[in-house]
């Protein structure tokens, strides 16, 4: 769980969202596992996480422990943005188009 929230916290400090793959049933509080689903983490404090769920509603607030339980811990999937890599990619694309 620490790695989940440390990655999210670092991204949020840079005003970048993190995409997390979660178990959709566990995120709703059910014990049995369900299908995996991607959500965007847009905010966090000591106890809560704000998720933008493209399948559900924007800006739903969940307890941190519920999100950690629902996080796909079998593969620990998170998608983040690296601004440095993005800048290098943009430079390369610009050079190729000239």
C-alpha positions as CSV (number, residue, x, y, z in Angstrom):
1,X,0.0,0.0,0.0
2,X,2.9,2.4,0.7
3,X,4.1,2.1,-2.9
4,X,0.6,2.9,-4.2
5,X,0.3,6.1,-2.2
6,X,3.9,7.2,-2.5
7,X,3.6,7.1,-6.3
8,X,0.3,8.9,-6.2
9,X,1.6,11.5,-3.7
10,X,4.7,12.2,-5.9
11,X,2.5,12.6,-9.0
12,X,0.0,14.9,-7.2
13,X,2.9,17.1,-6.0
14,X,3.6,17.7,-9.7
15,X,-0.1,18.2,-10.5
16,X,-0.3,15.0,-12.4
17,X,-3.0,12.4,-12.1
18,X,-2.2,8.7,-11.6
19,X,-4.2,5.9,-13.3
20,X,-4.7,2.9,-11.0
21,X,-6.1,-0.4,-11.9
22,X,-8.5,-1.6,-9.2
23,X,-10.9,-4.4,-8.6
24,X,-14.3,-2.9,-9.4
25,X,-16.2,-5.0,-6.8
26,X,-13.8,-4.4,-4.0
27,X,-13.9,-0.7,-4.7
28,X,-17.6,-0.8,-4.0
29,X,-17.0,-2.6,-0.7
30,X,-17.8,-6.2,-1.8
31,X,-15.6,-9.0,-0.5
32,X,-15.7,-11.1,-3.7
33,X,-13.3,-10.2,-6.5
34,X,-14.7,-8.7,-9.7
35,X,-13.4,-7.4,-13.0
36,X,-10.5,-5.0,-13.1
37,X,-11.1,-1.4,-13.9
38,X,-9.0,1.8,-14.4
39,X,-9.7,4.9,-12.3
40,X,-7.8,8.3,-12.2
41,X,-6.5,9.4,-8.8
42,X,-7.0,13.2,-8.7
43,X,-6.6,14.0,-5.0
44,X,-5.7,12.5,-1.6
45,X,-5.4,13.4,2.1
46,X,-4.4,11.4,5.2
47,X,-7.6,9.4,5.1
48,X,-9.3,9.7,1.7
49,X,-8.6,9.4,-2.0
50,X,-10.5,11.3,-4.7
51,X,-11.1,9.2,-7.8
52,X,-12.4,10.1,-11.2
53,X,-14.1,7.0,-12.5
54,X,-14.8,7.1,-16.2
55,X,-17.3,4.3,-15.8
56,X,-19.0,6.0,-12.9
57,X,-18.8,9.5,-11.5
58,X,-16.2,12.2,-11.4
59,X,-14.6,13.1,-8.0
60,X,-15.9,10.3,-5.8
61,X,-14.2,10.2,-2.4
62,X,-13.2,6.8,-0.9
63,X,-11.4,5.8,2.3
64,X,-7.7,5.1,1.6
65,X,-7.9,1.6,3.0
66,X,-10.7,0.7,0.7
67,X,-8.8,1.9,-2.4
68,X,-5.7,0.1,-1.2
69,X,-7.7,-3.1,-0.8
70,X,-9.2,-2.7,-4.3
71,X,-5.9,-1.9,-6.0
72,X,-4.8,-4.7,-8.3
73,X,-2.2,-6.0,-6.0
74,X,-1.5,-9.1,-8.2
75,X,0.2,-6.9,-10.8
76,X,0.5,-3.6,-8.9
77,X,-0.5,-1.6,-12.0
78,X,-0.2,2.2,-11.9
79,X,0.1,4.4,-14.9
80,X,2.0,7.7,-14.4
81,X,3.3,10.5,-16.6
82,X,7.0,11.4,-16.8
83,X,7.2,15.0,-18.0
84,X,10.9,14.7,-18.9
85,X,10.2,11.7,-21.1
86,X,7.2,13.5,-22.7
87,X,9.4,16.5,-23.5
88,X,12.0,14.3,-25.1
89,X,9.3,12.5,-27.1
90,X,7.8,15.9,-28.3
91,X,11.3,17.1,-29.4
92,X,11.9,13.9,-31.3
93,X,8.5,14.2,-33.1
94,X,9.2,17.8,-33.9
95,X,12.6,17.0,-35.4
96,X,11.1,14.1,-37.5
97,X,8.4,16.3,-39.0
98,X,10.9,19.0,-40.2
